[in-house]
């Protein structure tokens, strides 16, 4: 019912604008109109609430103080809004920089060097944000980061040139173009010229003396220093820049960089990512560069221009480069050919090498070492728009020997560090909402492939083919020069008989769902191959002939194929380090095959490859491999499971563990030390499981103390000790007798928890067993509860930190039936709730982002036709879908919108209004 808070938010922003604090300094006229409209809505809502209160009082119901307080706040807001409106109307005609601040706020214009700036599109929102920071007292240094060619310099030029057009508060505006070889001395020279420091005070001076001269001048001025294209940390104090923010002059520094890390290294107070253009903005820029004459030369060209724009994926530098190249192509045939070139051979388009790829390559050149560069180029082996799990990518890197002589754990650590470095350099980006997966922009992918082709000089060094149908012999003729070949797609049905690939190191034949077999001589001339990935080639039923002779093979992935049996001859793969056999339901592994792979470090038979009773011998073979570091296994029988739980070595290697359909398993006992490497645990359809016990072992000099302690009371454990320190993901499905998951308090790093069809479970963490009083999972990001009607308490209490939490999924009726310590806690966590298995329309289709607030949360609208009241049904008003805004003072990270009637009825139900 808290509709008033958005109004207060607008009021505070407008007041801050007129008071020179500038939280909301742009488009004053539009904001005033928005304020008027919001005030009308608020007054209408207030009248409706008053009527409902009167009705409640006539029914002898007590009106809670929170409702009275809300109505009083409305009256206060109405007075404040009237004052703001009067003052705002007077200021509308006296606007300046960014269309908001009063004219008398600004000083006369300073000398500003105009920067050349062509046609620009987009960036308006970000431009306004930066300008807002220019008059924000607490912000001294502003950082703009993003991939090369995304428009950072253009945005900076736009800000610089705005100082020429409008009156502003600054005495001097200084532009410095920072190169990769920039130094303190070169930066000082640019600033010196702008400040007109005489030669007598400059020549022959040391850097420190020059810094003092700059400092003495700037400390008495209100200045803006624009540092464009920063490649490494610049110590502003060494240059002579006074400390920022400063209370007296409120000077500013703005930097642009490709590296997110630079912003933190330079202690930036406001950091903004410069994103690619939207589809509409990209098309406008592209059409501008192509020109009207070309666009009107044939009726098909505008549609072809849209297709070409799509392939640039909103990167301004790519749009400008390709647009210029297409400016004089006036026939549809030329455009269709260019689209094919852009898709398959982009470097053949005019200007792509010099004007685009070489510019982007500067980020690649700045990478730490050759290994990091090789890891980046490796992305070119995957198709465009492919989103890959971090772990999957690192496993390929391990197979490629990028981390030679490291064990799997250390190699993964190094791999994750490299991924972070590539993300920091804006060469990779996190998959939306999934920090464990990454993706690469299409144009950056093209650049990676161009680098892999040795800047276009060896076009056959890396071959990536998608859905090419029959791979003919004439196509395979180019394979002799290839070091990496990647074949993807359902249309690949047949491969060449005996391709000669004397240099080939890597071969992907992935997701080729129509491919049934490999020719018998296919692998005959591939002596150097190290990585072979045949995953998701579903119709492949026979192990390809010749693979067993690839003596240099170190990575073999047969996951999600229908291969029935491994040949005994694969024991010849003496260098094999990684063997992945996930989701191969009928696979037979002959005895003594796995134990013969003495170099094996990573073995995975997960998700469908359940170890049944007759397969327990496989565990003994795995245990015998001295170099084994990492396991992922699924079990369907307690006999092999008990064998696993009796082996400290196998448990210590376990990364992913799945228990499926394990009968006669009333209790599961896990070791806190032996399973310290475990990251994922899935328990599915274990119908007799009632309890999970933890053996808490003390670490000793030789790894662990043989004494075990069954400790049902977690308070006896040192709280800062993470016994399952790596456990991140837990799924408990279809375990109808399981009562709780109190053991999860040992997993302080747990990020995702999914509980489904556990009909007897009443609480996630038992209050009786957990005596500290506040059950909490401090790192939890997502919790999903489906079809658990008795689960009435979540592991969140009054002192629970909700900083990591992102989503709570479940049924609405279940949500309203939860027990909370008090209403404040319920309100705190309501913002994270998302409906999951709604019988009509999915909640995910109803949630719409409205913007981002200061603390990084999202504002969403929620259609109340997806909300039921605490009584479990929908009111007539709810069915009509009326929406109101709420914005709780308790939590300002998220804002939810509820139907007025449904919300009031919910308050009546839970609070007895």
FENLIN-V143875 format. One record per helix or strand of 3 or more residues. SS is the DSSP state (2 for helix, 1 for strand). FROM is the first residue (numbers start at 1). LEN is the number of residues. If there is no record, write none. Layout:
SS:FROM:LEN
SS:FROM:LEN
This chain:
2:4:15
2:28:31
2:65:30
2:97:3
2:103:3
2:124:11
1:141:5
2:152:14
1:172:6
2:184:12
2:199:3
2:207:12
1:223:8
2:236:4
1:252:6
2:260:6
1:270:4
2:279:12
2:292:4
2:301:12
2:316:10
2:332:13
2:346:3
2:352:14
2:370:12
2:390:10
2:408:17
1:429:3
1:434:6
2:442:11
1:462:5
2:473:9
1:484:5
1:506:5
1:531:3
2:547:3
1:555:3
2:568:5
1:578:3
2:594:3
1:602:10
2:613:11
1:630:6
2:638:8
2:648:6
1:654:7
1:667:5
1:680:5
1:691:7
1:708:3
2:714:3
1:729:5
2:742:5
1:752:5
1:782:5
1:807:4
2:812:5
2:823:8
1:833:3
2:843:3
1:848:5
1:858:4
2:864:3
2:876:5
2:900:12
